[in-house]
Structures are given as C-alpha cells and as structure tokens.
Amino acid sequence: MATEADSSSDEIDWRSEASSVEVTRRERLNEFYRKRLYEPGLIAWSDMRTRIGLSILSVYIAMAVAAVFGLWRNPSPNQAERLLAPFQTIQYPLGTTQSGVDLLALMIDSTPFILLMVLAGGVWATSLAVVVGTVSGYKGGAVDSAITSISDFVMAIPGLPLVIVLAITLSPENPIFLGVVLTINYWAGLGRSIRSQVLSIRQKSYVEASRTMGTSTPRIILKDILPNIMPYVMVNFVLAARYTIFASVGLYFIGVLPYTGQNWGVTLNNAYNQGGLFTFQALHWLLVPIVTIVGLTFALVLISQGMDRIFNPRVRTRLTGESETVTEENESATTESM
Amino acid sequence: MDYYLKRTAKIPITILAVATLTFGLIRLLPGGPFTQLRIELLQQGVPVEQVNARIEALQNIRPDAPLWQQYIDYLIGIAQLDMGESISLGQPVVDVIAGALPWTVFLVLTSTVLMFVIGVLVGAVQAYWEGSRFDQFFSGGSIFLMSVPYYIFAVIFVFFFAYQFGWFPTGNAVDRGLEAGLNPTYIISVLHHAALPIIAFTIGGIGSTALNMRGNSIQVLGEEFVEVARLRGLTDGRIATRYVAQNAILPMYTGLLLLIGFRLGGTVVLEEIFSYPGLGYYLIEAVNANDYPLMMGCFLVITVTLVVAVYIADLTYGLIDPRISTGDSDGY
C-alpha cells in the first residue's frame, strides 16, 4: 500500500492513507525499516570506513560490558609494580601508573561512564537541534525569527568557558547530566544548519500538498521533513558525540569537572601532573589514555565519514539499480532531492 | 545597508544579554561567591562595615542593595570597564584581562588563519587529483587528525619539545624581564613561546578543513560552468582560483564563524597546558582560586571577543559573496 502511495502522485497519497491505515501499519513499519534503516545500513557497511569504525566501536562496547560485569579487575593503588612498561607481562598488558594501578583496568573501568556521557551529549544536542531547526525552518515568520535570535545568542557564548562556569555551579557528576551540560549550547549551530535544509525541503511539492490538505504541522514535520534530513542528522549526531568526548576529556584534564573516580581524562591529568612529563619511563602512562580517547573518536569520525555515503545519490542509485522496483527508484529520487 | 545596520545593532544587545547571564550566574553560584570570603574576614576579626566595603570593591555591587539595584550597578560597572577586583591577584580585573586578551587573540587569529590556509590548499590539491595516492594519503590523514583533540597534540609537544629536548619554553608568553617593544629580541621571544601552542592548535583543525574543502571542490569541479570555462580555453590558474576555489570556499566561510567560537573556547585547555597567560589561562586560575570576579570577567571578555570576531567575519562575508550584501544573511 505504501508502495503505491509513494510511487503515485500526492493526490492519491492522502486517499490511500485515509482508507487503509490499519491494514498497512505493519507494512509501513517494514517499509520504513527497509528504506530508512536496512538500505542505508547496507550502503554504510559497504564502505570500509564504516566497517573499521564499527569494529573499533565494538571494542569499546566490549570494554563497557567487561566493566559492568566485572570481567576485569578493578583499578586500585599498589595492585602491581610501579610504572610497569606496557606489553611486558600478560597480567598487566598496558603497564601500570606511578602508584601501581593497572592501566587497562583504569581504562575499562571508566568506559561505561564515558559512553553514557557521549550518548547523552549526542542525543541531547541533535534532538534539540532537530526540533529547533525543523520548527523554525518550517514555520517561518515570527516563530522563526524568535528561534533564530535565541540560537544566535546561544551561539555567541563560547562553549567550553560556559561549561566551566556551569560546572562550578552545578558540579555535574551523573554521566547523562554531564553529557547534557557539555553540549549545552552545541544545538544552536546545528539547529541553524538543519533549518537551512528544512527551508529548501518545505518548498517541495509534496510538502506543499500536505499543507494545502490541512495536515497538521507536527505531522508534516514528522512524516515529510524528518525522513529527508535523517542522514544529515545521523552524521551530526556522531560529530556531536565526538565533541562531547573532546570537551569532557579536555575539561577533566585541566581539572575543572568534578572527579567522579578515575576516567580517561583524569588519568591523563594525573600522568601529566605527577611526573609523567619528565621521563620516558612514564610515557606510556600518558599514551594509554591518549590512545584510548583517540581510538573512540577515530571510530566515530570514521562512522560519520562512512555514513556520509548515504548522502551521495550516485551510490544510492547504484544499489537501486540491482533491484528494479518502482519504490526504490522513487527512493533514490527523494535522496537526490536532498 | 539595512543588513549592516541590523547586524551592528545586534552587538550591544548580545553583550547586554551575556552580561545579564554572568550577573545571573554570579547570583546563582552556590552559597554566593563571597560567602566564604566574608566568613574568612569576619573570623579574622575584621569589622562588618569593612568587610562589606571590601566585598563591594571586589565585586562592584553592593551586597545589601536590592537585586535590581545590584543588576544596574553591575551593568554600569561593565560599561565603565569596571569589573571589580581579582581576589587572588589583588589587581583590578580589567588590568589582568587587558594583559591577557592580546595573547589569546594572537593565538587564535594566527592558528585559525594558518589552519584555514593550509587546509584549503591541501583540500584543493586533493580534490584536483581525486583518487590519487596523494589524495588517499591525505584523506586518511585528515580523518585521523579530526579524531585527535588539539590538546593531545599540545601534551605530546610539551612532553617532547619542551621537557625532553628543551627546544621550547614550558610557560609564559615571553622571556621574563624582557621589555615589550618592537625589537627583534622581543619578537623572537614571543614567537618562540607561541610556536608550540600555535602549531598544536593549527594541526588540530587542518583535518576537517581539508576534508570540507575537498568535498566542496569535488562538487564544484563537476559543475557545468567549470566545463564551460575549460572549453573557453581559460588558463588552469584562472579556473582554479576564480571558478573552483571561490565557490568551494564560500560555504566553508560560514562554517568558519562557528569555528571561531569553538576555537576561542578551546584556548582554555590549550593555554592551561602551555601555561600561556591568555584569557583561558586566567579563567582556569580564577576557577581554581575561587576568584569569581576574575572568572566572570574572563568569561564575559571571551564572549565579547567572540561576538566581535563573528561580527567582523560576517561583514567581510559580503566582500567574498556579493549576493549577501543586498539581502539578509539568511537568504539560503
């Protein structure tokens, strides 16, 4: 049913939808899964960058699982020899710190915290940006200028200094709350760019058709506009997550955020301040948290670069060429129009 | 002209809003920033009136006045460049900031320009030889650079070039005891101290700039007008600069506005690592010393710097893109 609706003109669209919503709900879900998740996923997976990125990311998820289920020992002082070099013993593969803490245990221990924070930051920043961007781009007029003025103001405040000042006021210790605080004004810039995309989409004939039919604004945004900007949003979700890591580790590193036990940034800070800078023996103490941080951001950047492919209409068309159905031709057309 | 007028009018409004925000934050901060100081002074046996007078001098607002009065006093103070007195340094906040601001601007400006120029050049060459060994190598490199936070470069540089090899200083903006002036010794000292922070900050941004430029250029190279220009027999140099580069840089220039904001904020971590006495450095010092007047002063000035920087960038945008000067900036 949805197939027919998609392939035919907008006039038929509303009629068919009105007549058989009940019957096609499951089909529509299926269709949605295939077109918005499965196919983009396939394209993304065909890209080497995404594959490498996802593989690296799975290592971090494994680390988080290990931490949650206690599969590796907890970090504690004097659990091993001091400043043990990495790759010397199987027991302490990444070596130890100056106070004899197993570095691998340190890294694993803070993974769930960091992942939760990153997820929270990404979800908060992108979802707020999507809401702000779509509403302001689609509604226009007074709503638009109000929202634009507010986001202009928010954009005028530099992120990290604001977070530092807020961190003192709120001392965010919960990872989810911390993620939100870190990206407190990240949404503004992203919202602006989503708005400009929505501005071009709202000119499209099918949106205009929905509007003349009197479809409600939330429905138009949800059904007609959101699916078109989803790939862009996904890429930016990953970039927002990367920003959250950069900001959090940086602020932990300079000691502004409240310490909630050890984590990658705190370890880096300790290594930096407690003599890690002076000898080569302590170099691994600096390098282990660095590699851990860079590994995660590298995975995220690779995934975002790979997902960028979904944007590229030529790649899309090649895939649809393999199975010649009306739907998919149509699909590539919508992608192209983005 | 209407656009420029509107754009200029926005500046005082934004600054007022930010000043209101800092005022609100000072009021909001746990227990009030001066509670601790007041208790300390009272415990030392200082009379109440003197304590109040001292705190008034520190914060440029009277603690016993009603809220609206405090707010107006605060705004008037800022308008007169009076931001109170730093608790930890014992100097007026304005003096501290006046000494720090030029260094931060120098750092951000130099590294952002370098980053932009290098990134654009690399990206353009990559796009021109798309798929070549050079392109593949630098694409991989760019993705890697994008995933390394700038402060990681800073830490590694400090470790090797400052502490291990001793080639560069580990703190300050110039050698101690050097008179400021336009003499070679002074300038060399400044560059020597700024080299590592600038390089670290520049490298961190090259990756995404190059990737953006590459993407935009490839898109432009596929456009018909480039083909037409070739058929017309224009020189490669002219096509590269007037046709491809200009059209590819335009969308990046808008992104640059956002980037300035992130980079100005980023100096906080950078200056702390290099002990470089800019705004960010004093912000952290103030945070660690519970020095609220200095902290809010730094925050306010960083924000105002950003507002001004974006304003300048916005105005120059019209010079690059003639379309913008007639309509408003949002004519997507």
Contacts between the chains, C-beta under 8 A, distances in Angstrom:
chain1	res1	chain2	res2	distance
A	49	B	143	7.4
A	148	B	330	7.3
A	152	B	10	7.5
A	152	B	14	7.7
A	153	B	14	6.1
A	153	B	17	5.6
A	155	B	258	7.1
A	155	B	261	6.5
A	156	B	14	5.1
A	156	B	18	7.0
A	156	B	261	7.6
A	156	B	303	6.5
A	156	B	306	6.2
A	156	B	307	5.1
A	156	B	310	7.0
A	157	B	18	6.5
A	157	B	21	7.5
A	157	B	303	5.6
A	157	B	306	7.7
A	158	B	261	5.4
A	158	B	262	7.6
A	158	B	264	4.9
A	158	B	265	3.7
A	158	B	302	5.4
A	158	B	303	6.2
A	158	B	306	5.3
A	159	B	261	6.9
A	159	B	262	6.3
A	159	B	265	4.6
A	160	B	265	3.6
A	160	B	266	6.4
A	160	B	268	5.0
A	160	B	269	7.1
A	161	B	265	5.6
A	161	B	268	6.0
A	161	B	280	7.5
A	161	B	283	6.1
A	161	B	298	7.3
A	161	B	299	5.2
A	161	B	302	5.2
A	161	B	303	7.5
A	162	B	265	7.7
A	162	B	299	7.5
A	164	B	268	6.7
A	164	B	283	6.6
A	164	B	284	7.6
A	164	B	287	6.2
A	164	B	299	8.0
A	165	B	25	5.8
A	165	B	295	7.0
A	165	B	296	7.7
A	165	B	299	5.6
A	168	B	29	6.6
A	168	B	30	7.9
A	168	B	287	6.4
A	168	B	295	8.0
A	169	B	25	6.5
A	169	B	28	5.7
A	169	B	29	5.5
A	169	B	30	6.7
A	189	B	258	4.6
A	189	B	261	7.8
A	196	B	330	7.9
A	196	B	332	4.4
A	199	B	332	5.4
A	200	B	332	7.0
A	242	B	146	7.9
A	242	B	147	7.3
A	245	B	149	7.7
A	246	B	149	4.5
A	249	B	149	6.6
A	250	B	149	6.3
A	250	B	151	5.3
A	250	B	266	7.9
A	250	B	268	8.0
A	250	B	269	4.3
A	251	B	269	7.4
A	253	B	151	6.5
A	253	B	269	6.8
A	254	B	268	7.2
A	254	B	269	5.6
A	254	B	272	4.6
A	254	B	273	7.7
A	254	B	284	5.9
A	255	B	288	7.5
A	256	B	284	6.8
A	256	B	287	6.1
A	268	B	155	7.3
A	272	B	155	6.5
A	276	B	159	7.9
A	277	B	158	6.7
A	277	B	159	5.5
A	277	B	163	4.8
A	278	B	163	6.0
A	280	B	164	7.3
A	283	B	159	7.3
A	286	B	155	6.6
A	286	B	156	7.9
A	286	B	159	6.6
A	290	B	152	5.4
A	290	B	155	7.3
A	290	B	156	7.6
A	293	B	149	7.0
A	293	B	152	7.2
A	294	B	147	5.7
A	294	B	148	5.3
A	294	B	149	7.9
A	294	B	152	6.7
A	297	B	146	7.9
A	297	B	147	4.0
A	297	B	148	7.4
A	297	B	149	7.2
A	298	B	143	7.5
A	298	B	144	6.7
A	298	B	147	3.8
A	300	B	147	7.3
A	301	B	143	5.6
A	301	B	146	4.8
A	301	B	147	4.5
A	302	B	143	6.4
A	302	B	147	7.9
A	305	B	143	6.0
A	305	B	211	7.9
